[in-house]
Amino acid sequence: MEGACLLAHARVGWVVLPESFPQAVLGGPDAGSVGPEVDPGSWPLVTATLGGVPERVPGLPASGAAGWRAVAPGGAPSVVTEDGRELRSLSALPIRGGDGVRGVLVIAHHRTRAFSDRRLALAAALADHLGQVLDVCETVREQTRVAEALQETLLPPVLPVVEGVELAAEYRPSGSGNLVGGDFYDVFADGAGGWYVLLGDSSGIGPEAAGLAGVARYTARALAESAAGPGEMLAHLNRVLLRAAPEDRFCTAVLAHLHPCETGALRVALSAAGHPPPFLQRSDGTVEQAMSSTGLVLGILPEASIGDAEILLEPGDALVCYTDGVIEARAEDGEQFGEDRLLRVLGDALGRSAAGIARRVERVVVDYRSPDDHDDLAIVVVRCRPRT
């Protein structure tokens, strides 16, 4: 608005966007003398310009009255600003977007015939640029809306309550302002008293990666009551991705099947496909990898190699699963965070709750990585509840 007034040498200006804002945006050197009751959106001059044709009133007659008046003959308002000067020149220019006219740029001056053709051409060019900017804003708003909808479907809003188990997750999608990424997690029942904990990382970024993550997550949920275990579930998921995903799309995953024991311990069947190996944090302070083999990524070969392990979580023990955005986070000098640093963080987090462990890992990694590192990261912690 200020730029339009500067180019056209206008004293007051408005941007009227009827479908976006109920109130016009006011600007210009004399904007402070314009009362808040003024609504250029109701002027016939503006209504006519919404049809796509610029309107120009070079010389309004003096009204001889103070204050804002009703619309004068010819469809232009006769107005006097609070400092006692009347606006005598008005021009309205359409703001054009990809779908037609989005709004109107109105400029005004106290002198008659204040706007030359050259000045109006400059203001019209600025109005066209504003229309392009509004198109970009609309695209971003739509992408954000889609991302928010994907976010709601890909991440459980609240992790379920599982007797004898503490569950916690931390999630950061890539990029500034992104709401959804390729990392995903879920916790769901198997229908027979056990629970599945899924963590994965799909290739790509943004909504494309999120779409693949959605296929993986909901395929796993659909198999929860029929699969013989996590290994069979990942093998079936591999076949689904081969059919449903493009050739350049794949995903990694780690899947834990939890069986509570009468002793208070938690028996865990663990399977992985190309995913970083989870860590075990034992209550005695030991931290170690939970599995030696993690198989191959899903969605590439018809017969994917799956890594399997059986572990027992005693009360106070925790299983820490994470995506590669944790260990591959890079500092400004390019050095990766790495598994050794993660081991030390988990050692320092001994005795924390599942939520405390997840928050600690996320905080340390985010503080370590450079501002240019925009990889997704997700952490899921399963802790066998300590005896009271």
DOTILO-107516 format. One record per residue (C-alpha): residue in three letters; residue number from 1; x negated, y negated, z negated. Coordinates in steps of 0.001 Angstrom, whole numbers, plus 500000, padded with zeros to 6 digits. Layout:
residu=ALA	num=NUM	east=X	north=Y	up=Z
...
***
This chain:
residu=MET	num=1	east=500000	north=500000	up=500000
residu=GLU	num=2	east=497217	north=497600	up=499076
residu=GLY	num=3	east=495413	north=498472	up=502312
residu=ALA	num=4	east=498481	north=497675	up=504431
residu=CYS	num=5	east=498910	north=494294	up=502755
residu=LEU	num=6	east=495224	north=493542	up=503285
residu=LEU	num=7	east=495275	north=494447	up=506985
residu=ALA	num=8	east=498491	north=492569	up=507736
residu=HIS	num=9	east=497815	north=489655	up=505341
residu=ALA	num=10	east=501106	north=490451	up=503617
residu=ARG	num=11	east=501901	north=489205	up=500129
residu=VAL	num=12	east=504215	north=492049	up=499102
residu=GLY	num=13	east=504720	north=495568	up=500405
residu=TRP	num=14	east=506635	north=498739	up=499681
residu=VAL	num=15	east=506335	north=502376	up=500674
residu=VAL	num=16	east=509795	north=503935	up=500779
residu=LEU	num=17	east=509961	north=507750	up=500772
residu=PRO	num=18	east=513657	north=508578	up=500354
residu=GLU	num=19	east=513239	north=512370	up=500103
residu=SER	num=20	east=510243	north=512317	up=497745
residu=PHE	num=21	east=510628	north=509404	up=495351
residu=PRO	num=22	east=513792	north=507658	up=494122
residu=GLN	num=23	east=511832	north=504426	up=493612
residu=ALA	num=24	east=509766	north=502648	up=496279
residu=VAL	num=25	east=506035	north=502192	up=495648
residu=LEU	num=26	east=505260	north=498475	up=495304
residu=GLY	num=27	east=501975	north=496700	up=496041
residu=GLY	num=28	east=500329	north=493549	up=497324
residu=PRO	num=29	east=498897	north=490342	up=495810
residu=ASP	num=30	east=502323	north=489079	up=494698
residu=ALA	num=31	east=503668	north=492434	up=493496
residu=GLY	num=32	east=503671	north=491188	up=489911
residu=SER	num=33	east=506355	north=488620	up=490761
residu=VAL	num=34	east=508786	north=491239	up=492073
residu=GLY	num=35	east=511372	north=492436	up=489577
residu=PRO	num=36	east=511918	north=496162	up=488918
residu=GLU	num=37	east=515543	north=495921	up=490063
residu=VAL	num=38	east=514490	north=495501	up=493689
residu=ASP	num=39	east=515301	north=498580	up=495795
residu=PRO	num=40	east=514211	north=498215	up=499439
residu=GLY	num=41	east=515488	north=501724	up=500087
residu=SER	num=42	east=519016	north=500285	up=500179
residu=TRP	num=43	east=518227	north=497610	up=502774
residu=PRO	num=44	east=519772	north=498105	up=506249
residu=LEU	num=45	east=516411	north=497034	up=507660
residu=VAL	num=46	east=514811	north=500112	up=506087
residu=THR	num=47	east=517681	north=502441	up=506931
residu=ALA	num=48	east=517388	north=501467	up=510605
residu=THR	num=49	east=513620	north=502085	up=510601
residu=LEU	num=50	east=514161	north=505630	up=509262
residu=GLY	num=51	east=515537	north=506302	up=512726
residu=GLY	num=52	east=512019	north=505853	up=514091
residu=VAL	num=53	east=512171	north=502322	up=515530
residu=PRO	num=54	east=510172	north=499508	up=513846
residu=GLU	num=55	east=512255	north=496561	up=512651
residu=ARG	num=56	east=510963	north=492996	up=512424
residu=VAL	num=57	east=512513	north=489844	up=510991
residu=PRO	num=58	east=509956	north=487063	up=511663
residu=GLY	num=59	east=511879	north=484159	up=510149
residu=LEU	num=60	east=514563	north=484461	up=507535
residu=PRO	num=61	east=516432	north=481220	up=506811
residu=ALA	num=62	east=515889	north=479694	up=503401
residu=SER	num=63	east=518600	north=480777	up=500991
residu=GLY	num=64	east=518267	north=477843	up=498628
residu=ALA	num=65	east=518950	north=480074	up=495636
residu=ALA	num=66	east=516712	north=481674	up=493060
residu=GLY	num=67	east=516561	north=485383	up=492304
residu=TRP	num=68	east=517234	north=488441	up=494429
residu=ARG	num=69	east=520245	north=488057	up=496702
residu=ALA	num=70	east=522435	north=490429	up=498655
residu=VAL	num=71	east=521577	north=491431	up=502219
residu=ALA	num=72	east=521664	north=488496	up=504591
residu=PRO	num=73	east=523096	north=488571	up=508137
residu=GLY	num=74	east=521019	north=490664	up=510504
residu=GLY	num=75	east=520320	north=493436	up=508005
residu=ALA	num=76	east=517436	north=491725	up=506190
residu=PRO	num=77	east=517424	north=490749	up=502511
residu=SER	num=78	east=517113	north=487174	up=501388
residu=VAL	num=79	east=514924	north=487157	up=498299
residu=VAL	num=80	east=513144	north=484761	up=496002
residu=THR	num=81	east=510310	north=486072	up=493856
residu=GLU	num=82	east=510034	north=485291	up=490174
residu=ASP	num=83	east=507485	north=482559	up=490887
residu=GLY	num=84	east=510139	north=480694	up=492931
residu=ARG	num=85	east=508872	north=481478	up=496442
residu=GLU	num=86	east=511167	north=483073	up=499008
residu=LEU	num=87	east=510102	north=485912	up=501278
residu=ARG	num=88	east=510690	north=484670	up=504821
residu=SER	num=89	east=508948	north=487317	up=507019
residu=LEU	num=90	east=509749	north=491035	up=506843
residu=SER	num=91	east=508577	north=493991	up=508936
residu=ALA	num=92	east=509445	north=497660	up=508514
residu=LEU	num=93	east=507284	north=500358	up=510103
residu=PRO	num=94	east=508107	north=504087	up=510265
residu=ILE	num=95	east=505814	north=506513	up=508469
residu=ARG	num=96	east=505735	north=509481	up=510829
residu=GLY	num=97	east=504920	north=513039	up=509796
residu=GLY	num=98	east=504912	north=516371	up=511544
residu=ASP	num=99	east=508647	north=516815	up=510932
residu=GLY	num=100	east=509681	north=513308	up=511955
residu=VAL	num=101	east=509925	north=510069	up=510008
residu=ARG	num=102	east=509025	north=510613	up=506354
residu=GLY	num=103	east=509507	north=507060	up=505144
residu=VAL	num=104	east=509085	north=503373	up=505810
residu=LEU	num=105	east=506293	north=500877	up=505178
residu=VAL	num=106	east=507745	north=497422	up=504439
residu=ILE	num=107	east=505559	north=494296	up=504396
residu=ALA	num=108	east=506674	north=490771	up=503524
residu=HIS	num=109	east=505320	north=487208	up=503364
residu=HIS	num=110	east=506522	north=483839	up=502076
residu=ARG	num=111	east=505815	north=482178	up=505459
residu=THR	num=112	east=507914	north=482640	up=508585
residu=ARG	num=113	east=506292	north=484429	up=511527
residu=ALA	num=114	east=503444	north=485541	up=509277
residu=PHE	num=115	east=502639	north=488785	up=511096
residu=SER	num=116	east=500964	north=488701	up=514486
residu=ASP	num=117	east=501222	north=491622	up=516875
residu=ARG	num=118	east=497624	north=492559	up=516067
residu=ARG	num=119	east=498271	north=492624	up=512325
residu=LEU	num=120	east=501415	north=494679	up=512777
residu=ALA	num=121	east=499480	north=497127	up=514976
residu=LEU	num=122	east=496909	north=497571	up=512197
residu=ALA	num=123	east=499658	north=498134	up=509630
residu=ALA	num=124	east=501384	north=500602	up=511975
residu=ALA	num=125	east=498127	north=502563	up=512345
residu=LEU	num=126	east=497848	north=502727	up=508572
residu=ALA	num=127	east=501473	north=503926	up=508361
residu=ASP	num=128	east=500631	north=506717	up=510834
residu=HIS	num=129	east=497605	north=507682	up=508723
residu=LEU	num=130	east=499795	north=507743	up=505620
residu=GLY	num=131	east=502154	north=510103	up=507431
residu=GLN	num=132	east=499262	north=512485	up=508115
residu=VAL	num=133	east=498216	north=512321	up=504466
residu=LEU	num=134	east=501766	north=513116	up=503383
residu=ASP	num=135	east=501763	north=516125	up=505709
residu=VAL	num=136	east=498599	north=517389	up=504023
residu=CYS	num=137	east=500127	north=516802	up=500581
residu=GLU	num=138	east=503232	north=518728	up=501617
residu=THR	num=139	east=501082	north=521625	up=502830
residu=VAL	num=140	east=499119	north=521674	up=499579
residu=ARG	num=141	east=502350	north=521518	up=497562
residu=GLU	num=142	east=503768	north=524460	up=499501
residu=GLN	num=143	east=500558	north=526457	up=499084
residu=THR	num=144	east=500637	north=525717	up=495366
residu=ARG	num=145	east=504248	north=526871	up=495154
residu=VAL	num=146	east=503376	north=530126	up=496944
residu=ALA	num=147	east=500316	north=530605	up=494723
residu=GLU	num=148	east=502402	north=530081	up=491593
residu=ALA	num=149	east=504912	north=532665	up=492796
residu=LEU	num=150	east=502099	north=535124	up=493521
residu=GLN	num=151	east=500579	north=534408	up=490124
residu=GLU	num=152	east=503804	north=535356	up=488395
residu=THR	num=153	east=503978	north=538673	up=490252
residu=LEU	num=154	east=500313	north=539635	up=489925
residu=LEU	num=155	east=499622	north=539014	up=486257
residu=PRO	num=156	east=501787	north=540276	up=483412
residu=PRO	num=157	east=502863	north=537227	up=481390
residu=VAL	num=158	east=502465	north=539131	up=478111
residu=LEU	num=159	east=500508	north=542327	up=477541
residu=PRO	num=160	east=502658	north=545066	up=476025
residu=VAL	num=161	east=502405	north=546108	up=472388
residu=VAL	num=162	east=500814	north=549551	up=472140
residu=GLU	num=163	east=500804	north=551227	up=468749
residu=GLY	num=164	east=497319	north=551626	up=467342
residu=VAL	num=165	east=495733	north=549603	up=470172
residu=GLU	num=166	east=494599	north=546004	up=470548
residu=LEU	num=167	east=494846	north=544704	up=474132
residu=ALA	num=168	east=493520	north=541399	up=475459
residu=ALA	num=169	east=492713	north=539842	up=478823
residu=GLU	num=170	east=491059	north=536694	up=480174
residu=TYR	num=171	east=491432	north=535606	up=483790
residu=ARG	num=172	east=489954	north=532761	up=485873
residu=PRO	num=173	east=490755	north=532543	up=489606
residu=SER	num=174	east=488173	north=531098	up=491967
residu=GLY	num=175	east=488018	north=527471	up=493047
residu=SER	num=176	east=489267	north=524216	up=491633
residu=GLY	num=177	east=493031	north=524202	up=491275
residu=ASN	num=178	east=493483	north=527777	up=492441
residu=LEU	num=179	east=496174	north=529661	up=490548
residu=VAL	num=180	east=495670	north=533085	up=492014
residu=GLY	num=181	east=492760	north=535121	up=493300
residu=GLY	num=182	east=491616	north=538620	up=494132
residu=ASP	num=183	east=491035	north=539826	up=490570
residu=PHE	num=184	east=494020	north=541576	up=488992
residu=TYR	num=185	east=494932	north=543586	up=485930
residu=ASP	num=186	east=497939	north=545376	up=484492
residu=VAL	num=187	east=499001	north=547592	up=481585
residu=PHE	num=188	east=501916	north=550005	up=482001
residu=ALA	num=189	east=503319	north=553174	up=480429
residu=ASP	num=190	east=503026	north=556640	up=481981
residu=GLY	num=191	east=506462	north=557746	up=480772
residu=ALA	num=192	east=505036	north=560412	up=478471
residu=GLY	num=193	east=503653	north=558431	up=475561
residu=GLY	num=194	east=500416	north=557332	up=477242
residu=TRP	num=195	east=499377	north=554060	up=478854
residu=TYR	num=196	east=497423	north=552974	up=481917
residu=VAL	num=197	east=495099	north=549958	up=481921
residu=LEU	num=198	east=494169	north=548765	up=485419
residu=LEU	num=199	east=491569	north=546178	up=486411
residu=GLY	num=200	east=490588	north=545497	up=490008
residu=ASP	num=201	east=489010	north=543111	up=492475
residu=SER	num=202	east=490272	north=542772	up=496051
residu=SER	num=203	east=488160	north=541317	up=498835
residu=GLY	num=204	east=488752	north=537810	up=500136
residu=ILE	num=205	east=490014	north=534706	up=498361
residu=GLY	num=206	east=493307	north=532976	up=497625
residu=PRO	num=207	east=496688	north=534305	up=498761
residu=GLU	num=208	east=495187	north=536887	up=501168
residu=ALA	num=209	east=493243	north=538525	up=498367
residu=ALA	num=210	east=496246	north=538181	up=496074
residu=GLY	num=211	east=498440	north=540015	up=498566
residu=LEU	num=212	east=496052	north=542982	up=498607
residu=ALA	num=213	east=495877	north=542872	up=494824
residu=GLY	num=214	east=499667	north=543037	up=494715
residu=VAL	num=215	east=499694	north=546168	up=496885
residu=ALA	num=216	east=497183	north=547830	up=494564
residu=ARG	num=217	east=498948	north=546856	up=491374
residu=TYR	num=218	east=502439	north=547918	up=492377
residu=THR	num=219	east=501249	north=551129	up=494012
residu=ALA	num=220	east=499629	north=552083	up=490712
residu=ARG	num=221	east=502809	north=551288	up=488799
residu=ALA	num=222	east=504838	north=553426	up=491201
residu=LEU	num=223	east=502520	north=556383	up=490586
residu=ALA	num=224	east=502407	north=556045	up=486802
residu=GLU	num=225	east=504809	north=558870	up=486002
residu=SER	num=226	east=503795	north=561298	up=488765
residu=ALA	num=227	east=499991	north=561101	up=489019
residu=ALA	num=228	east=497997	north=563769	up=487174
residu=GLY	num=229	east=495551	north=561154	up=485917
residu=PRO	num=230	east=493618	north=558015	up=486841
residu=GLY	num=231	east=491403	north=559781	up=489405
residu=GLU	num=232	east=494381	north=561080	up=491376
residu=MET	num=233	east=496025	north=557666	up=491173
residu=LEU	num=234	east=492990	north=555892	up=492639
residu=ALA	num=235	east=492706	north=558504	up=495410
residu=HIS	num=236	east=496331	north=557882	up=496370
residu=LEU	num=237	east=495779	north=554134	up=496183
residu=ASN	num=238	east=492884	north=554535	up=498621
residu=ARG	num=239	east=495188	north=556204	up=501153
residu=VAL	num=240	east=497782	north=553451	up=500744
residu=LEU	num=241	east=495203	north=550707	up=501331
residu=LEU	num=242	east=493901	north=552469	up=504442
residu=ARG	num=243	east=497404	north=552272	up=505894
residu=ALA	num=244	east=498522	north=548894	up=504593
residu=ALA	num=245	east=495413	north=546692	up=504533
residu=PRO	num=246	east=493497	north=545189	up=507490
residu=GLU	num=247	east=490189	north=546834	up=508365
residu=ASP	num=248	east=488139	north=544134	up=506642
residu=ARG	num=249	east=490069	north=544340	up=503366
residu=PHE	num=250	east=489121	north=546586	up=500463
residu=CYS	num=251	east=489224	north=546609	up=496691
residu=THR	num=252	east=487410	north=547964	up=493668
residu=ALA	num=253	east=489213	north=549246	up=490587
residu=VAL	num=254	east=488747	north=550775	up=487173
residu=LEU	num=255	east=491644	north=552660	up=485616
residu=ALA	num=256	east=491881	north=553905	up=482020
residu=HIS	num=257	east=494504	north=556353	up=480769
residu=LEU	num=258	east=495065	north=555980	up=477018
residu=HIS	num=259	east=496236	north=558811	up=474731
residu=PRO	num=260	east=496679	north=557908	up=471038
residu=CYS	num=261	east=495531	north=560676	up=468665
residu=GLU	num=262	east=497035	north=561607	up=465320
residu=THR	num=263	east=493694	north=560799	up=463674
residu=GLY	num=264	east=494000	north=557163	up=464736
residu=ALA	num=265	east=491430	north=557539	up=467511
residu=LEU	num=266	east=492162	north=556858	up=471174
residu=ARG	num=267	east=491317	north=559384	up=473880
residu=VAL	num=268	east=490559	north=557679	up=477193
residu=ALA	num=269	east=490364	north=559205	up=480671
residu=LEU	num=270	east=488435	north=556721	up=482783
residu=SER	num=271	east=488119	north=556512	up=486579
residu=ALA	num=272	east=486445	north=553908	up=488782
residu=ALA	num=273	east=486108	north=553178	up=492484
residu=GLY	num=274	east=483210	north=550889	up=493360
residu=HIS	num=275	east=483807	north=548800	up=490240
residu=PRO	num=276	east=481237	north=547630	up=487657
residu=PRO	num=277	east=481089	north=550212	up=484845
residu=PRO	num=278	east=482932	north=549257	up=481635
residu=PHE	num=279	east=481012	north=548959	up=478374
residu=LEU	num=280	east=481681	north=550640	up=475048
residu=GLN	num=281	east=481263	north=548537	up=471940
residu=ARG	num=282	east=481033	north=550954	up=469019
residu=SER	num=283	east=481941	north=549887	up=465508
residu=ASP	num=284	east=478393	north=550763	up=464363
residu=GLY	num=285	east=476960	north=548045	up=466659
residu=THR	num=286	east=475986	north=550293	up=469587
residu=VAL	num=287	east=476829	north=548963	up=473048
residu=GLU	num=288	east=476530	north=551268	up=476070
residu=GLN	num=289	east=477968	north=551899	up=479507
residu=ALA	num=290	east=481132	north=553985	up=479422
residu=MET	num=291	east=480361	north=555891	up=482646
residu=SER	num=292	east=477359	north=556670	up=484823
residu=SER	num=293	east=479071	north=556936	up=488235
residu=THR	num=294	east=481648	north=554471	up=489551
residu=GLY	num=295	east=482351	north=555865	up=493033
residu=LEU	num=296	east=483034	north=553891	up=496230
residu=VAL	num=297	east=485369	north=551005	up=497019
residu=LEU	num=298	east=488958	north=551721	up=498057
residu=GLY	num=299	east=490349	north=551118	up=501533
residu=ILE	num=300	east=487239	north=551965	up=503587
residu=LEU	num=301	east=486913	north=555774	up=503890
residu=PRO	num=302	east=489702	north=558391	up=504028
residu=GLU	num=303	east=488132	north=560358	up=501170
residu=ALA	num=304	east=486940	north=557839	up=498598
residu=SER	num=305	east=484463	north=558960	up=495945
residu=ILE	num=306	east=485900	north=558387	up=492463
residu=GLY	num=307	east=483802	north=558209	up=489304
residu=ASP	num=308	east=485298	north=559859	up=486187
residu=ALA	num=309	east=484542	north=559941	up=482474
residu=GLU	num=310	east=486179	north=561037	up=479224
residu=ILE	num=311	east=485563	north=558977	up=476112
residu=LEU	num=312	east=486890	north=558780	up=472576
residu=LEU	num=313	east=487459	north=555418	up=470924
residu=GLU	num=314	east=487277	north=555674	up=467167
residu=PRO	num=315	east=488954	north=552972	up=465045
residu=GLY	num=316	east=487051	north=549725	up=465576
residu=ASP	num=317	east=485562	north=550808	up=468939
residu=ALA	num=318	east=486313	north=548744	up=472065
residu=LEU	num=319	east=486294	north=549420	up=475797
residu=VAL	num=320	east=485374	north=546273	up=477742
residu=CYS	num=321	east=486298	north=546185	up=481435
residu=TYR	num=322	east=485339	north=543267	up=483672
residu=THR	num=323	east=485081	north=542234	up=487327
residu=ASP	num=324	east=481845	north=541380	up=489135
residu=GLY	num=325	east=482490	north=537664	up=488585
residu=VAL	num=326	east=481110	north=538252	up=485078
residu=ILE	num=327	east=477752	north=539899	up=485772
residu=GLU	num=328	east=477226	north=538159	up=489152
residu=ALA	num=329	east=477834	north=534649	up=487787
residu=ARG	num=330	east=474886	north=532460	up=488798
residu=ALA	num=331	east=473213	north=529646	up=486925
residu=GLU	num=332	east=472051	north=526526	up=488754
residu=ASP	num=333	east=468650	north=528138	up=489384
residu=GLY	num=334	east=470370	north=531086	up=491096
residu=GLU	num=335	east=469742	north=533662	up=488364
residu=GLN	num=336	east=472623	north=536067	up=487767
residu=PHE	num=337	east=474214	north=536575	up=484373
residu=GLY	num=338	east=473571	north=540312	up=484639
residu=GLU	num=339	east=474377	north=543353	up=482541
residu=ASP	num=340	east=471664	north=542707	up=479947
residu=ARG	num=341	east=473198	north=539361	up=478947
residu=LEU	num=342	east=476627	north=540981	up=478797
residu=LEU	num=343	east=475213	north=543672	up=476500
residu=ARG	num=344	east=473842	north=540997	up=474170
residu=VAL	num=345	east=477150	north=539080	up=474151
residu=LEU	num=346	east=479040	north=542252	up=473244
residu=GLY	num=347	east=476528	north=543013	up=470523
residu=ASP	num=348	east=477036	north=539548	up=469061
residu=ALA	num=349	east=480813	north=540012	up=469257
residu=LEU	num=350	east=480788	north=543056	up=466986
residu=GLY	num=351	east=483760	north=543099	up=464609
residu=ARG	num=352	east=485843	north=540674	up=466669
residu=SER	num=353	east=489383	north=541527	up=467731
residu=ALA	num=354	east=490104	north=542469	up=471346
residu=ALA	num=355	east=491195	north=538892	up=472002
residu=GLY	num=356	east=488056	north=537558	up=470332
residu=ILE	num=357	east=485800	north=539773	up=472467
residu=ALA	num=358	east=487540	north=538774	up=475710
residu=ARG	num=359	east=487403	north=535068	up=474860
residu=ARG	num=360	east=483751	north=535284	up=473846
residu=VAL	num=361	east=482685	north=536926	up=477117
residu=GLU	num=362	east=484716	north=534494	up=479224
residu=ARG	num=363	east=483375	north=531437	up=477387
residu=VAL	num=364	east=479711	north=532496	up=477608
residu=VAL	num=365	east=479962	north=533298	up=481324
residu=VAL	num=366	east=481740	north=530046	up=482187
residu=ASP	num=367	east=479148	north=528046	up=480230
residu=TYR	num=368	east=476329	north=529916	up=482003
residu=ARG	num=369	east=477416	north=529658	up=485611
residu=SER	num=370	east=476811	north=526603	up=487765
residu=PRO	num=371	east=479698	north=524318	up=488834
residu=ASP	num=372	east=479255	north=525643	up=492392
residu=ASP	num=373	east=479937	north=529242	up=491353
residu=HIS	num=374	east=483607	north=529825	up=492142
residu=ASP	num=375	east=483946	north=533613	up=491937
residu=ASP	num=376	east=487014	north=535053	up=490215
residu=LEU	num=377	east=486438	north=536642	up=486862
residu=ALA	num=378	east=488630	north=538863	up=484710
residu=ILE	num=379	east=488013	north=540671	up=481429
residu=VAL	num=380	east=490273	north=543298	up=479831
residu=VAL	num=381	east=489495	north=544696	up=476384
residu=VAL	num=382	east=491011	north=547833	up=474859
residu=ARG	num=383	east=490189	north=548199	up=471165
residu=CYS	num=384	east=491208	north=551056	up=468917
residu=ARG	num=385	east=492795	north=549337	up=465965
residu=PRO	num=386	east=490584	north=549624	up=462851
residu=ARG	num=387	east=491867	north=551431	up=459802
residu=THR	num=388	east=493176	north=549086	up=457133
***
